[in-house]
Amino acid sequence: MKYMVAELMFTVKEATYENGMVCLKMSDQKEIRFPIGINTKLKNATDQQRKNIEIICNGTGLHWPDLDEDLSVTGIMEGKFGY
């Protein structure tokens, strides 16, 4: 399996939802935040659905099982937040 350098260097250790933002704590101690309003599924979800975040693919992705939504860390870093 091929990986991008960013996928190997920066993985998510913790993912939470608070105050309209998805908050990621990364393996290098940085934090990344983005507003739910830029993703249609997250924007239209309940707070309970937004809070149910799974870290997948060894920390390189996020999954919201209640919404069937997946985002990659690389995509988030590139400004791609889904639809």
mmCIF file of the N, C-alpha and C atoms, coordinates in Angstrom:
data_MODEL
# 
_entry.id   MODEL 
# 
loop_
_atom_site.group_PDB 
_atom_site.id 
_atom_site.type_symbol 
_atom_site.label_atom_id 
_atom_site.label_alt_id 
_atom_site.label_comp_id 
_atom_site.label_asym_id 
_atom_site.label_entity_id 
_atom_site.label_seq_id 
_atom_site.pdbx_PDB_ins_code 
_atom_site.Cartn_x 
_atom_site.Cartn_y 
_atom_site.Cartn_z 
_atom_site.occupancy 
_atom_site.B_iso_or_equiv 
_atom_site.pdbx_formal_charge 
_atom_site.auth_seq_id 
_atom_site.auth_comp_id 
_atom_site.auth_asym_id 
_atom_site.auth_atom_id 
_atom_site.pdbx_PDB_model_num 
ATOM 1   N N  . MET A 1 1  ? 0.829   -1.168 0.000  1.00 0.00 ? 1  MET A N  1 
ATOM 2   C CA . MET A 1 1  ? 0.000   0.000  0.000  1.00 0.00 ? 1  MET A CA 1 
ATOM 3   C C  . MET A 1 1  ? 0.882   1.242  0.000  1.00 0.00 ? 1  MET A C  1 
ATOM 4   N N  . LYS A 1 2  ? 0.550   2.207  -0.842 1.00 0.00 ? 2  LYS A N  1 
ATOM 5   C CA . LYS A 1 2  ? 1.313   3.434  -0.925 1.00 0.00 ? 2  LYS A CA 1 
ATOM 6   C C  . LYS A 1 2  ? 0.720   4.474  0.018  1.00 0.00 ? 2  LYS A C  1 
ATOM 7   N N  . TYR A 1 3  ? 1.579   5.197  0.689  1.00 0.00 ? 3  TYR A N  1 
ATOM 8   C CA . TYR A 1 3  ? 1.163   6.272  1.577  1.00 0.00 ? 3  TYR A CA 1 
ATOM 9   C C  . TYR A 1 3  ? 1.856   7.557  1.165  1.00 0.00 ? 3  TYR A C  1 
ATOM 10  N N  . MET A 1 4  ? 1.193   8.658  1.416  1.00 0.00 ? 4  MET A N  1 
ATOM 11  C CA . MET A 1 4  ? 1.835   9.957  1.240  1.00 0.00 ? 4  MET A CA 1 
ATOM 12  C C  . MET A 1 4  ? 2.672   10.222 2.483  1.00 0.00 ? 4  MET A C  1 
ATOM 13  N N  . VAL A 1 5  ? 3.706   11.016 2.351  1.00 0.00 ? 5  VAL A N  1 
ATOM 14  C CA . VAL A 1 5  ? 4.567   11.341 3.483  1.00 0.00 ? 5  VAL A CA 1 
ATOM 15  C C  . VAL A 1 5  ? 3.747   11.945 4.618  1.00 0.00 ? 5  VAL A C  1 
ATOM 16  N N  . ALA A 1 6  ? 2.802   12.835 4.297  1.00 0.00 ? 6  ALA A N  1 
ATOM 17  C CA . ALA A 1 6  ? 1.979   13.475 5.333  1.00 0.00 ? 6  ALA A CA 1 
ATOM 18  C C  . ALA A 1 6  ? 1.184   12.436 6.114  1.00 0.00 ? 6  ALA A C  1 
ATOM 19  N N  . GLU A 1 7  ? 0.714   11.387 5.455  1.00 0.00 ? 7  GLU A N  1 
ATOM 20  C CA . GLU A 1 7  ? -0.049  10.345 6.139  1.00 0.00 ? 7  GLU A CA 1 
ATOM 21  C C  . GLU A 1 7  ? 0.804   9.604  7.155  1.00 0.00 ? 7  GLU A C  1 
ATOM 22  N N  . LEU A 1 8  ? 2.051   9.438  6.876  1.00 0.00 ? 8  LEU A N  1 
ATOM 23  C CA . LEU A 1 8  ? 2.937   8.731  7.795  1.00 0.00 ? 8  LEU A CA 1 
ATOM 24  C C  . LEU A 1 8  ? 3.436   9.628  8.913  1.00 0.00 ? 8  LEU A C  1 
ATOM 25  N N  . MET A 1 9  ? 3.552   10.917 8.649  1.00 0.00 ? 9  MET A N  1 
ATOM 26  C CA . MET A 1 9  ? 4.108   11.841 9.633  1.00 0.00 ? 9  MET A CA 1 
ATOM 27  C C  . MET A 1 9  ? 3.066   12.384 10.592 1.00 0.00 ? 9  MET A C  1 
ATOM 28  N N  . PHE A 1 10 ? 1.846   12.595 10.122 1.00 0.00 ? 10 PHE A N  1 
ATOM 29  C CA . PHE A 1 10 ? 0.820   13.238 10.928 1.00 0.00 ? 10 PHE A CA 1 
ATOM 30  C C  . PHE A 1 10 ? -0.399  12.337 11.047 1.00 0.00 ? 10 PHE A C  1 
ATOM 31  N N  . THR A 1 11 ? -0.592  11.800 12.218 1.00 0.00 ? 11 THR A N  1 
ATOM 32  C CA . THR A 1 11 ? -1.770  10.977 12.448 1.00 0.00 ? 11 THR A CA 1 
ATOM 33  C C  . THR A 1 11 ? -2.596  11.582 13.582 1.00 0.00 ? 11 THR A C  1 
ATOM 34  N N  . VAL A 1 12 ? -3.872  11.270 13.567 1.00 0.00 ? 12 VAL A N  1 
ATOM 35  C CA . VAL A 1 12 ? -4.788  11.764 14.594 1.00 0.00 ? 12 VAL A CA 1 
ATOM 36  C C  . VAL A 1 12 ? -4.712  10.856 15.808 1.00 0.00 ? 12 VAL A C  1 
ATOM 37  N N  . LYS A 1 13 ? -4.565  11.459 16.967 1.00 0.00 ? 13 LYS A N  1 
ATOM 38  C CA . LYS A 1 13 ? -4.558  10.712 18.230 1.00 0.00 ? 13 LYS A CA 1 
ATOM 39  C C  . LYS A 1 13 ? -5.879  10.869 18.969 1.00 0.00 ? 13 LYS A C  1 
ATOM 40  N N  . GLU A 1 14 ? -6.579  11.990 18.725 1.00 0.00 ? 14 GLU A N  1 
ATOM 41  C CA . GLU A 1 14 ? -7.859  12.242 19.384 1.00 0.00 ? 14 GLU A CA 1 
ATOM 42  C C  . GLU A 1 14 ? -8.712  13.122 18.478 1.00 0.00 ? 14 GLU A C  1 
ATOM 43  N N  . ALA A 1 15 ? -9.986  12.798 18.368 1.00 0.00 ? 15 ALA A N  1 
ATOM 44  C CA . ALA A 1 15 ? -10.917 13.583 17.556 1.00 0.00 ? 15 ALA A CA 1 
ATOM 45  C C  . ALA A 1 15 ? -12.166 13.859 18.379 1.00 0.00 ? 15 ALA A C  1 
ATOM 46  N N  . THR A 1 16 ? -12.549 15.125 18.455 1.00 0.00 ? 16 THR A N  1 
ATOM 47  C CA . THR A 1 16 ? -13.724 15.513 19.216 1.00 0.00 ? 16 THR A CA 1 
ATOM 48  C C  . THR A 1 16 ? -14.529 16.546 18.438 1.00 0.00 ? 16 THR A C  1 
ATOM 49  N N  . TYR A 1 17 ? -15.754 16.738 18.892 1.00 0.00 ? 17 TYR A N  1 
ATOM 50  C CA . TYR A 1 17 ? -16.612 17.793 18.349 1.00 0.00 ? 17 TYR A CA 1 
ATOM 51  C C  . TYR A 1 17 ? -16.987 18.707 19.498 1.00 0.00 ? 17 TYR A C  1 
ATOM 52  N N  . GLU A 1 18 ? -16.796 20.009 19.316 1.00 0.00 ? 18 GLU A N  1 
ATOM 53  C CA . GLU A 1 18 ? -17.184 20.972 20.351 1.00 0.00 ? 18 GLU A CA 1 
ATOM 54  C C  . GLU A 1 18 ? -17.440 22.340 19.735 1.00 0.00 ? 18 GLU A C  1 
ATOM 55  N N  . ASN A 1 19 ? -18.512 22.962 20.152 1.00 0.00 ? 19 ASN A N  1 
ATOM 56  C CA . ASN A 1 19 ? -18.842 24.334 19.745 1.00 0.00 ? 19 ASN A CA 1 
ATOM 57  C C  . ASN A 1 19 ? -18.793 24.565 18.235 1.00 0.00 ? 19 ASN A C  1 
ATOM 58  N N  . GLY A 1 20 ? -19.367 23.641 17.470 1.00 0.00 ? 20 GLY A N  1 
ATOM 59  C CA . GLY A 1 20 ? -19.426 23.812 16.023 1.00 0.00 ? 20 GLY A CA 1 
ATOM 60  C C  . GLY A 1 20 ? -18.150 23.495 15.282 1.00 0.00 ? 20 GLY A C  1 
ATOM 61  N N  . MET A 1 21 ? -17.168 22.915 15.977 1.00 0.00 ? 21 MET A N  1 
ATOM 62  C CA . MET A 1 21 ? -15.879 22.610 15.355 1.00 0.00 ? 21 MET A CA 1 
ATOM 63  C C  . MET A 1 21 ? -15.502 21.147 15.567 1.00 0.00 ? 21 MET A C  1 
ATOM 64  N N  . VAL A 1 22 ? -14.910 20.533 14.551 1.00 0.00 ? 22 VAL A N  1 
ATOM 65  C CA . VAL A 1 22 ? -14.258 19.235 14.707 1.00 0.00 ? 22 VAL A CA 1 
ATOM 66  C C  . VAL A 1 22 ? -12.820 19.551 15.107 1.00 0.00 ? 22 VAL A C  1 
ATOM 67  N N  . CYS A 1 23 ? -12.376 18.946 16.191 1.00 0.00 ? 23 CYS A N  1 
ATOM 68  C CA . CYS A 1 23 ? -11.058 19.237 16.754 1.00 0.00 ? 23 CYS A CA 1 
ATOM 69  C C  . CYS A 1 23 ? -10.197 17.981 16.727 1.00 0.00 ? 23 CYS A C  1 
ATOM 70  N N  . LEU A 1 24 ? -9.041  18.083 16.113 1.00 0.00 ? 24 LEU A N  1 
ATOM 71  C CA . LEU A 1 24 ? -8.136  16.943 15.992 1.00 0.00 ? 24 LEU A CA 1 
ATOM 72  C C  . LEU A 1 24 ? -6.845  17.229 16.736 1.00 0.00 ? 24 LEU A C  1 
ATOM 73  N N  . LYS A 1 25 ? -6.444  16.304 17.590 1.00 0.00 ? 25 LYS A N  1 
ATOM 74  C CA . LYS A 1 25 ? -5.127  16.377 18.229 1.00 0.00 ? 25 LYS A CA 1 
ATOM 75  C C  . LYS A 1 25 ? -4.243  15.397 17.488 1.00 0.00 ? 25 LYS A C  1 
ATOM 76  N N  . MET A 1 26 ? -3.151  15.923 16.949 1.00 0.00 ? 26 MET A N  1 
ATOM 77  C CA . MET A 1 26 ? -2.291  15.150 16.079 1.00 0.00 ? 26 MET A CA 1 
ATOM 78  C C  . MET A 1 26 ? -1.140  14.516 16.855 1.00 0.00 ? 26 MET A C  1 
ATOM 79  N N  . SER A 1 27 ? -0.487  13.556 16.223 1.00 0.00 ? 27 SER A N  1 
ATOM 80  C CA . SER A 1 27 ? 0.634   12.845 16.844 1.00 0.00 ? 27 SER A CA 1 
ATOM 81  C C  . SER A 1 27 ? 1.820   13.766 17.130 1.00 0.00 ? 27 SER A C  1 
ATOM 82  N N  . ASP A 1 28 ? 1.927   14.870 16.404 1.00 0.00 ? 28 ASP A N  1 
ATOM 83  C CA . ASP A 1 28 ? 3.031   15.814 16.620 1.00 0.00 ? 28 ASP A CA 1 
ATOM 84  C C  . ASP A 1 28 ? 2.629   16.949 17.575 1.00 0.00 ? 28 ASP A C  1 
ATOM 85  N N  . GLN A 1 29 ? 1.539   16.746 18.321 1.00 0.00 ? 29 GLN A N  1 
ATOM 86  C CA . GLN A 1 29 ? 1.030   17.673 19.333 1.00 0.00 ? 29 GLN A CA 1 
ATOM 87  C C  . GLN A 1 29 ? 0.313   18.897 18.755 1.00 0.00 ? 29 GLN A C  1 
ATOM 88  N N  . LYS A 1 30 ? 0.209   19.020 17.438 1.00 0.00 ? 30 LYS A N  1 
ATOM 89  C CA . LYS A 1 30 ? -0.541  20.123 16.846 1.00 0.00 ? 30 LYS A CA 1 
ATOM 90  C C  . LYS A 1 30 ? -2.038  19.831 16.968 1.00 0.00 ? 30 LYS A C  1 
ATOM 91  N N  . GLU A 1 31 ? -2.829  20.881 16.857 1.00 0.00 ? 31 GLU A N  1 
ATOM 92  C CA . GLU A 1 31 ? -4.275  20.747 16.820 1.00 0.00 ? 31 GLU A CA 1 
ATOM 93  C C  . GLU A 1 31 ? -4.790  21.343 15.520 1.00 0.00 ? 31 GLU A C  1 
ATOM 94  N N  . ILE A 1 32 ? -5.721  20.652 14.921 1.00 0.00 ? 32 ILE A N  1 
ATOM 95  C CA . ILE A 1 32 ? -6.379  21.117 13.707 1.00 0.00 ? 32 ILE A CA 1 
ATOM 96  C C  . ILE A 1 32 ? -7.860  21.213 14.031 1.00 0.00 ? 32 ILE A C  1 
ATOM 97  N N  . ARG A 1 33 ? -8.479  22.310 13.627 1.00 0.00 ? 33 ARG A N  1 
ATOM 98  C CA . ARG A 1 33 ? -9.910  22.506 13.843 1.00 0.00 ? 33 ARG A CA 1 
ATOM 99  C C  . ARG A 1 33 ? -10.539 22.969 12.535 1.00 0.00 ? 33 ARG A C  1 
ATOM 100 N N  . PHE A 1 34 ? -11.761 22.485 12.300 1.00 0.00 ? 34 PHE A N  1 
ATOM 101 C CA . PHE A 1 34 ? -12.506 23.014 11.169 1.00 0.00 ? 34 PHE A CA 1 
ATOM 102 C C  . PHE A 1 34 ? -13.993 23.045 11.520 1.00 0.00 ? 34 PHE A C  1 
ATOM 103 N N  . PRO A 1 35 ? -14.712 24.044 10.971 1.00 0.00 ? 35 PRO A N  1 
ATOM 104 C CA . PRO A 1 35 ? -16.128 24.187 11.279 1.00 0.00 ? 35 PRO A CA 1 
ATOM 105 C C  . PRO A 1 35 ? -16.971 23.145 10.556 1.00 0.00 ? 35 PRO A C  1 
ATOM 106 N N  . ILE A 1 36 ? -17.983 22.654 11.243 1.00 0.00 ? 36 ILE A N  1 
ATOM 107 C CA . ILE A 1 36 ? -18.838 21.626 10.645 1.00 0.00 ? 36 ILE A CA 1 
ATOM 108 C C  . ILE A 1 36 ? -19.616 22.145 9.445  1.00 0.00 ? 36 ILE A C  1 
ATOM 109 N N  . GLY A 1 37 ? -19.796 23.444 9.364  1.00 0.00 ? 37 GLY A N  1 
ATOM 110 C CA . GLY A 1 37 ? -20.590 24.025 8.289  1.00 0.00 ? 37 GLY A CA 1 
ATOM 111 C C  . GLY A 1 37 ? -20.029 23.825 6.900  1.00 0.00 ? 37 GLY A C  1 
ATOM 112 N N  . ILE A 1 38 ? -18.777 23.423 6.783  1.00 0.00 ? 38 ILE A N  1 
ATOM 113 C CA . ILE A 1 38 ? -18.191 23.228 5.451  1.00 0.00 ? 38 ILE A CA 1 
ATOM 114 C C  . ILE A 1 38 ? -18.361 21.794 4.947  1.00 0.00 ? 38 ILE A C  1 
ATOM 115 N N  . ASN A 1 39 ? -19.058 20.964 5.716  1.00 0.00 ? 39 ASN A N  1 
ATOM 116 C CA . ASN A 1 39 ? -19.367 19.594 5.300  1.00 0.00 ? 39 ASN A CA 1 
ATOM 117 C C  . ASN A 1 39 ? -20.873 19.396 5.477  1.00 0.00 ? 39 ASN A C  1 
ATOM 118 N N  . THR A 1 40 ? -21.571 19.114 4.392  1.00 0.00 ? 40 THR A N  1 
ATOM 119 C CA . THR A 1 40 ? -23.034 19.024 4.418  1.00 0.00 ? 40 THR A CA 1 
ATOM 120 C C  . THR A 1 40 ? -23.552 17.995 5.410  1.00 0.00 ? 40 THR A C  1 
ATOM 121 N N  . LYS A 1 41 ? -22.952 16.823 5.449  1.00 0.00 ? 41 LYS A N  1 
ATOM 122 C CA . LYS A 1 41 ? -23.430 15.784 6.365  1.00 0.00 ? 41 LYS A CA 1 
ATOM 123 C C  . LYS A 1 41 ? -23.257 16.201 7.819  1.00 0.00 ? 41 LYS A C  1 
ATOM 124 N N  . LEU A 1 42 ? -22.124 16.796 8.147  1.00 0.00 ? 42 LEU A N  1 
ATOM 125 C CA . LEU A 1 42 ? -21.898 17.246 9.517  1.00 0.00 ? 42 LEU A CA 1 
ATOM 126 C C  . LEU A 1 42 ? -22.805 18.432 9.858  1.00 0.00 ? 42 LEU A C  1 
ATOM 127 N N  . LYS A 1 43 ? -22.972 19.320 8.909  1.00 0.00 ? 43 LYS A N  1 
ATOM 128 C CA . LYS A 1 43 ? -23.804 20.503 9.117  1.00 0.00 ? 43 LYS A CA 1 
ATOM 129 C C  . LYS A 1 43 ? -25.252 20.121 9.434  1.00 0.00 ? 43 LYS A C  1 
ATOM 130 N N  . ASN A 1 44 ? -25.763 19.102 8.763  1.00 0.00 ? 44 ASN A N  1 
ATOM 131 C CA . ASN A 1 44 ? -27.156 18.701 8.920  1.00 0.00 ? 44 ASN A CA 1 
ATOM 132 C C  . ASN A 1 44 ? -27.367 17.635 9.996  1.00 0.00 ? 44 ASN A C  1 
ATOM 133 N N  . ALA A 1 45 ? -26.323 17.247 10.688 1.00 0.00 ? 45 ALA A N  1 
ATOM 134 C CA . ALA A 1 45 ? -26.395 16.186 11.703 1.00 0.00 ? 45 ALA A CA 1 
ATOM 135 C C  . ALA A 1 45 ? -26.749 16.755 13.080 1.00 0.00 ? 45 ALA A C  1 
ATOM 136 N N  . THR A 1 46 ? -27.100 15.855 13.982 1.00 0.00 ? 46 THR A N  1 
ATOM 137 C CA . THR A 1 46 ? -27.326 16.251 15.370 1.00 0.00 ? 46 THR A CA 1 
ATOM 138 C C  . THR A 1 46 ? -25.972 16.319 16.083 1.00 0.00 ? 46 THR A C  1 
ATOM 139 N N  . ASP A 1 47 ? -25.951 16.980 17.220 1.00 0.00 ? 47 ASP A N  1 
ATOM 140 C CA . ASP A 1 47 ? -24.703 17.032 17.993 1.00 0.00 ? 47 ASP A CA 1 
ATOM 141 C C  . ASP A 1 47 ? -24.243 15.638 18.384 1.00 0.00 ? 47 ASP A C  1 
ATOM 142 N N  . GLN A 1 48 ? -25.169 14.765 18.729 1.00 0.00 ? 48 GLN A N  1 
ATOM 143 C CA . GLN A 1 48 ? -24.819 13.385 19.100 1.00 0.00 ? 48 GLN A CA 1 
ATOM 144 C C  . GLN A 1 48 ? -24.137 12.672 17.930 1.00 0.00 ? 48 GLN A C  1 
ATOM 145 N N  . GLN A 1 49 ? -24.657 12.838 16.720 1.00 0.00 ? 49 GLN A N  1 
ATOM 146 C CA . GLN A 1 49 ? -24.052 12.224 15.536 1.00 0.00 ? 49 GLN A CA 1 
ATOM 147 C C  . GLN A 1 49 ? -22.676 12.820 15.262 1.00 0.00 ? 49 GLN A C  1 
ATOM 148 N N  . ARG A 1 50 ? -22.532 14.108 15.438 1.00 0.00 ? 50 ARG A N  1 
ATOM 149 C CA . ARG A 1 50 ? -21.243 14.776 15.200 1.00 0.00 ? 50 ARG A CA 1 
ATOM 150 C C  . ARG A 1 50 ? -20.181 14.312 16.189 1.00 0.00 ? 50 ARG A C  1 
ATOM 151 N N  . LYS A 1 51 ? -20.587 14.054 17.416 1.00 0.00 ? 51 LYS A N  1 
ATOM 152 C CA . LYS A 1 51 ? -19.643 13.645 18.464 1.00 0.00 ? 51 LYS A CA 1 
ATOM 153 C C  . LYS A 1 51 ? -19.176 12.203 18.306 1.00 0.00 ? 51 LYS A C  1 
ATOM 154 N N  . ASN A 1 52 ? -19.907 11.404 17.564 1.00 0.00 ? 52 ASN A N  1 
ATOM 155 C CA . ASN A 1 52 ? -19.564 9.993  17.386 1.00 0.00 ? 52 ASN A CA 1 
ATOM 156 C C  . ASN A 1 52 ? -18.541 9.859  16.248 1.00 0.00 ? 52 ASN A C  1 
ATOM 157 N N  . ILE A 1 53 ? -17.289 10.164 16.567 1.00 0.00 ? 53 ILE A N  1 
ATOM 158 C CA . ILE A 1 53 ? -16.199 10.150 15.587 1.00 0.00 ? 53 ILE A CA 1 
ATOM 159 C C  . ILE A 1 53 ? -15.276 8.969  15.890 1.00 0.00 ? 53 ILE A C  1 
ATOM 160 N N  . GLU A 1 54 ? -14.963 8.197  14.864 1.00 0.00 ? 54 GLU A N  1 
ATOM 161 C CA . GLU A 1 54 ? -13.997 7.104  15.006 1.00 0.00 ? 54 GLU A CA 1 
ATOM 162 C C  . GLU A 1 54 ? -12.729 7.478  14.249 1.00 0.00 ? 54 GLU A C  1 
ATOM 163 N N  . ILE A 1 55 ? -11.595 7.182  14.840 1.00 0.00 ? 55 ILE A N  1 
ATOM 164 C CA . ILE A 1 55 ? -10.307 7.345  14.164 1.00 0.00 ? 55 ILE A CA 1 
ATOM 165 C C  . ILE A 1 55 ? -10.028 6.023  13.453 1.00 0.00 ? 55 ILE A C  1 
ATOM 166 N N  . ILE A 1 56 ? -9.790  6.085  12.151 1.00 0.00 ? 56 ILE A N  1 
ATOM 167 C CA . ILE A 1 56 ? -9.614  4.871  11.354 1.00 0.00 ? 56 ILE A CA 1 
ATOM 168 C C  . ILE A 1 56 ? -8.282  4.893  10.611 1.00 0.00 ? 56 ILE A C  1 
ATOM 169 N N  . CYS A 1 57 ? -7.944  3.767  10.028 1.00 0.00 ? 57 CYS A N  1 
ATOM 170 C CA . CYS A 1 57 ? -6.757  3.627  9.168  1.00 0.00 ? 57 CYS A CA 1 
ATOM 171 C C  . CYS A 1 57 ? -5.484  4.092  9.870  1.00 0.00 ? 57 CYS A C  1 
ATOM 172 N N  . ASN A 1 58 ? -5.287  3.600  11.083 1.00 0.00 ? 58 ASN A N  1 
ATOM 173 C CA . ASN A 1 58 ? -4.083  3.925  11.859 1.00 0.00 ? 58 ASN A CA 1 
ATOM 174 C C  . ASN A 1 58 ? -3.891  5.421  12.061 1.00 0.00 ? 58 ASN A C  1 
ATOM 175 N N  . GLY A 1 59 ? -4.997  6.134  12.233 1.00 0.00 ? 59 GLY A N  1 
ATOM 176 C CA . GLY A 1 59 ? -4.913  7.568  12.509 1.00 0.00 ? 59 GLY A CA 1 
ATOM 177 C C  . GLY A 1 59 ? -4.862  8.454  11.287 1.00 0.00 ? 59 GLY A C  1 
ATOM 178 N N  . THR A 1 60 ? -5.053  7.889  10.098 1.00 0.00 ? 60 THR A N  1 
ATOM 179 C CA . THR A 1 60 ? -4.994  8.697  8.881  1.00 0.00 ? 60 THR A CA 1 
ATOM 180 C C  . THR A 1 60 ? -6.377  9.081  8.366  1.00 0.00 ? 60 THR A C  1 
ATOM 181 N N  . GLY A 1 61 ? -7.425  8.659  9.071  1.00 0.00 ? 61 GLY A N  1 
ATOM 182 C CA . GLY A 1 61 ? -8.770  8.981  8.634  1.00 0.00 ? 61 GLY A CA 1 
ATOM 183 C C  . GLY A 1 61 ? -9.738  9.107  9.793  1.00 0.00 ? 61 GLY A C  1 
ATOM 184 N N  . LEU A 1 62 ? -10.889 9.709  9.491  1.00 0.00 ? 62 LEU A N  1 
ATOM 185 C CA . LEU A 1 62 ? -11.969 9.865  10.456 1.00 0.00 ? 62 LEU A CA 1 
ATOM 186 C C  . LEU A 1 62 ? -13.235 9.258  9.861  1.00 0.00 ? 62 LEU A C  1 
ATOM 187 N N  . HIS A 1 63 ? -14.063 8.694  10.739 1.00 0.00 ? 63 HIS A N  1 
ATOM 188 C CA . HIS A 1 63 ? -15.319 8.085  10.294 1.00 0.00 ? 63 HIS A CA 1 
ATOM 189 C C  . HIS A 1 63 ? -16.424 8.455  11.264 1.00 0.00 ? 63 HIS A C  1 
ATOM 190 N N  . TRP A 1 64 ? -17.546 8.894  10.723 1.00 0.00 ? 64 TRP A N  1 
ATOM 191 C CA . TRP A 1 64 ? -18.753 9.150  11.503 1.00 0.00 ? 64 TRP A CA 1 
ATOM 192 C C  . TRP A 1 64 ? -19.747 8.051  11.141 1.00 0.00 ? 64 TRP A C  1 
ATOM 193 N N  . PRO A 1 65 ? -19.841 6.980  11.953 1.00 0.00 ? 65 PRO A N  1 
ATOM 194 C CA . PRO A 1 65 ? -20.680 5.829  11.596 1.00 0.00 ? 65 PRO A CA 1 
ATOM 195 C C  . PRO A 1 65 ? -22.162 6.171  11.467 1.00 0.00 ? 65 PRO A C  1 
ATOM 196 N N  . ASP A 1 66 ? -22.653 7.109  12.249 1.00 0.00 ? 66 ASP A N  1 
ATOM 197 C CA . ASP A 1 66 ? -24.068 7.470  12.174 1.00 0.00 ? 66 ASP A CA 1 
ATOM 198 C C  . ASP A 1 66 ? -24.399 8.218  10.889 1.00 0.00 ? 66 ASP A C  1 
ATOM 199 N N  . LEU A 1 67 ? -23.389 8.772  10.248 1.00 0.00 ? 67 LEU A N  1 
ATOM 200 C CA . LEU A 1 67 ? -23.594 9.591  9.049  1.00 0.00 ? 67 LEU A CA 1 
ATOM 201 C C  . LEU A 1 67 ? -23.030 8.950  7.785  1.00 0.00 ? 67 LEU A C  1 
ATOM 202 N N  . ASP A 1 68 ? -22.319 7.836  7.935  1.00 0.00 ? 68 ASP A N  1 
ATOM 203 C CA . ASP A 1 68 ? -21.618 7.195  6.823  1.00 0.00 ? 68 ASP A CA 1 
ATOM 204 C C  . ASP A 1 68 ? -20.717 8.207  6.114  1.00 0.00 ? 68 ASP A C  1 
ATOM 205 N N  . GLU A 1 69 ? -19.942 8.931  6.912  1.00 0.00 ? 69 GLU A N  1 
ATOM 206 C CA . GLU A 1 69 ? -19.045 9.962  6.387  1.00 0.00 ? 69 GLU A CA 1 
ATOM 207 C C  . GLU A 1 69 ? -17.608 9.643  6.773  1.00 0.00 ? 69 GLU A C  1 
ATOM 208 N N  . ASP A 1 70 ? -16.697 9.764  5.825  1.00 0.00 ? 70 ASP A N  1 
ATOM 209 C CA . ASP A 1 70 ? -15.274 9.540  6.044  1.00 0.00 ? 70 ASP A CA 1 
ATOM 210 C C  . ASP A 1 70 ? -14.488 10.730 5.505  1.00 0.00 ? 70 ASP A C  1 
ATOM 211 N N  . LEU A 1 71 ? -13.478 11.131 6.254  1.00 0.00 ? 71 LEU A N  1 
ATOM 212 C CA . LEU A 1 71 ? -12.546 12.167 5.793  1.00 0.00 ? 71 LEU A CA 1 
ATOM 213 C C  . LEU A 1 71 ? -11.129 11.691 6.077  1.00 0.00 ? 71 LEU A C  1 
ATOM 214 N N  . SER A 1 72 ? -10.226 11.979 5.168  1.00 0.00 ? 72 SER A N  1 
ATOM 215 C CA . SER A 1 72 ? -8.821  11.639 5.397  1.00 0.00 ? 72 SER A CA 1 
ATOM 216 C C  . SER A 1 72 ? -8.103  12.836 6.018  1.00 0.00 ? 72 SER A C  1 
ATOM 217 N N  . VAL A 1 73 ? -7.102  12.557 6.812  1.00 0.00 ? 73 VAL A N  1 
ATOM 218 C CA . VAL A 1 73 ? -6.307  13.625 7.409  1.00 0.00 ? 73 VAL A CA 1 
ATOM 219 C C  . VAL A 1 73 ? -5.604  14.418 6.306  1.00 0.00 ? 73 VAL A C  1 
ATOM 220 N N  . THR A 1 74 ? -5.106  13.731 5.313  1.00 0.00 ? 74 THR A N  1 
ATOM 221 C CA . THR A 1 74 ? -4.456  14.418 4.195  1.00 0.00 ? 74 THR A CA 1 
ATOM 222 C C  . THR A 1 74 ? -5.437  15.364 3.515  1.00 0.00 ? 74 THR A C  1 
ATOM 223 N N  . GLY A 1 75 ? -6.644  14.892 3.273  1.00 0.00 ? 75 GLY A N  1 
ATOM 224 C CA . GLY A 1 75 ? -7.666  15.740 2.657  1.00 0.00 ? 75 GLY A CA 1 
ATOM 225 C C  . GLY A 1 75 ? -7.973  16.963 3.503  1.00 0.00 ? 75 GLY A C  1 
ATOM 226 N N  . ILE A 1 76 ? -8.113  16.771 4.805  1.00 0.00 ? 76 ILE A N  1 
ATOM 227 C CA . ILE A 1 76 ? -8.375  17.892 5.708  1.00 0.00 ? 76 ILE A CA 1 
ATOM 228 C C  . ILE A 1 76 ? -7.236  18.902 5.626  1.00 0.00 ? 76 ILE A C  1 
ATOM 229 N N  . MET A 1 77 ? -6.002  18.414 5.636  1.00 0.00 ? 77 MET A N  1 
ATOM 230 C CA . MET A 1 77 ? -4.844  19.306 5.561  1.00 0.00 ? 77 MET A CA 1 
ATOM 231 C C  . MET A 1 77 ? -4.788  20.044 4.225  1.00 0.00 ? 77 MET A C  1 
ATOM 232 N N  . GLU A 1 78 ? -5.374  19.441 3.172  1.00 0.00 ? 78 GLU A N  1 
ATOM 233 C CA . GLU A 1 78 ? -5.419  20.074 1.854  1.00 0.00 ? 78 GLU A CA 1 
ATOM 234 C C  . GLU A 1 78 ? -6.645  20.961 1.671  1.00 0.00 ? 78 GLU A C  1 
ATOM 235 N N  . GLY A 1 79 ? -7.502  21.036 2.704  1.00 0.00 ? 79 GLY A N  1 
ATOM 236 C CA . GLY A 1 79 ? -8.702  21.846 2.618  1.00 0.00 ? 79 GLY A CA 1 
ATOM 237 C C  . GLY A 1 79 ? -9.868  21.154 1.962  1.00 0.00 ? 79 GLY A C  1 
ATOM 238 N N  . LYS A 1 80 ? -9.841  19.832 1.908  1.00 0.00 ? 80 LYS A N  1 
ATOM 239 C CA . LYS A 1 80 ? -10.943 19.042 1.328  1.00 0.00 ? 80 LYS A CA 1 
ATOM 240 C C  . LYS A 1 80 ? -11.747 18.446 2.481  1.00 0.00 ? 80 LYS A C  1 
ATOM 241 N N  . PHE A 1 81 ? -12.952 18.983 2.664  1.00 0.00 ? 81 PHE A N  1 
ATOM 242 C CA . PHE A 1 81 ? -13.761 18.602 3.810  1.00 0.00 ? 81 PHE A CA 1 
ATOM 243 C C  . PHE A 1 81 ? -15.035 17.856 3.429  1.00 0.00 ? 81 PHE A C  1 
ATOM 244 N N  . GLY A 1 82 ? -15.074 17.286 2.250  1.00 0.00 ? 82 GLY A N  1 
ATOM 245 C CA . GLY A 1 82 ? -16.277 16.591 1.788  1.00 0.00 ? 82 GLY A CA 1 
ATOM 246 C C  . GLY A 1 82 ? -17.268 17.570 1.215  1.00 0.00 ? 82 GLY A C  1 
ATOM 247 N N  . TYR A 1 83 ? -18.504 17.121 1.093  1.00 0.00 ? 83 TYR A N  1 
ATOM 248 C CA . TYR A 1 83 ? -19.546 17.935 0.458  1.00 0.00 ? 83 TYR A CA 1 
ATOM 249 C C  . TYR A 1 83 ? -20.574 18.388 1.449  1.00 0.00 ? 83 TYR A C  1 
# 
